Amino acid sequence: MQEIEKKKSEMRGEVPEGWKLLKLKDIAKVTSGTTPLRSNSEYHKNGSIHWVKTTDLNNSKIFETEEKITEKAFRETSLRKYPIGTVLVAMYGGFNQIGRTGILQIEATTNQALSALTVDIEKVDPVFLINWLNGKVGDWKRLAGSSRKDPNITSKDVGDFPFLLIPLPEQQAIADCLSTWDGAIQVSEQLIRQKELQKKWLMQQLLTGKKRLKGFGEEWEDVELGDLLEYQQPTKHLVKSTLYSNSYKTPVLTAGKTFILGYTNELEGICRNLPVMIFDDFTTASKYVDFPFKAKSSAMKLLRPKPDVNLKFVYESMRLINYVVGGHERHWISKFTYLSISIPTYYEQNAIASVISESDRELDLLRNRLQKIREQKKGLMQVLLTGKRRLRIQTK
């Protein structure tokens, strides 16, 4: 509550002419849903009613939900159907989920982790509201972490949160402006999804020998990973902290749920003689949000390619197969070294790796473009939603 009052105090001195400082509960009815009993299959099997969870929120329009509930569940629980245009806010479900939003493009119910904001469209444009909320996600997270051991916000926090009400025509003008950027973002996201599918198909064809590049026809052979990659104790090469991201193209392997983690950026250098894979038989996937973690010499193993082995080819082949080994079977020497992949000649490995790398570069360009568009929209939101820049309203 103190965090909310502090934010209101800050905003009072920034209210532009014609705008009014209110609370969300002053402009919207704030309610939430529930989760029908999971053990009752009649509530969930073959459901037809959309049921929104935190993971369905995309900070944009919601056209579909991962799960649906049955008419029986709707009748026998406290669930309500929300109309198209309802704006949803995540109250909990993990710190990174708090403040996520969505705007219904379908009638739907929700679980108890979401606040549903139903507005009078004669006073508030739902598209403006969701953009305003998206611009406040940092405030939501500060509120969630300010006074609770387990970060979350409550429906009361949502209702009491400060909101700047501006004239409806100006809301609509801002919503239309930002929707143009949303359209560009959606187009870029679609291009990335298409490119990712193309790359996946390419990998499935090239890394299995189903499709051969021109000039190659030699037989492939099955080879154990231990004969392709050389293990080296990494203690002397490790640094205290290494940030993992997609910015440096050195493959990294880890055990756990997905087995393969990502790429190192190696700002301080784990090993100067690159390329190298890093295999980790100690850590768990749950620690790796955006890949930051502490490197531990007791857990890490460096895997260098042996002569006539292309590391990129081996890495992508292992990622394609997606080996999953858990429990006490994570160790490189006792388990993974005996797993095998099919491999062509060194020259064909290089050619295939080059084609996949080109696909990676194209994806990087698309992702960088998407990031720039998002940053541009964020900058525009910062000036439009605070009144620092006012749009000219066309009168009829």
URCORCOR-V32614 format. One line per field, one symbol per residue. burial: 1 if it has 16 or more other ideal C-beta (glycine too) atoms within 10 Angstrom, else 0. A space follows every 50 residues. Layout:
burial->???
This chain:
burial->00110011000000000010001110110111101100000011001011 11110110011100100111001100101001001111111110001111 11110101111011111110000111111111111110111011100000 11101011111111110001101110010011011001101100100010 01100110000100000000000011011010010011000101000001 11111100111111110001100001111110100001001010100011 11111000111111111110001000000101001110001011000110 1110010011001001100100100010011001101000000000
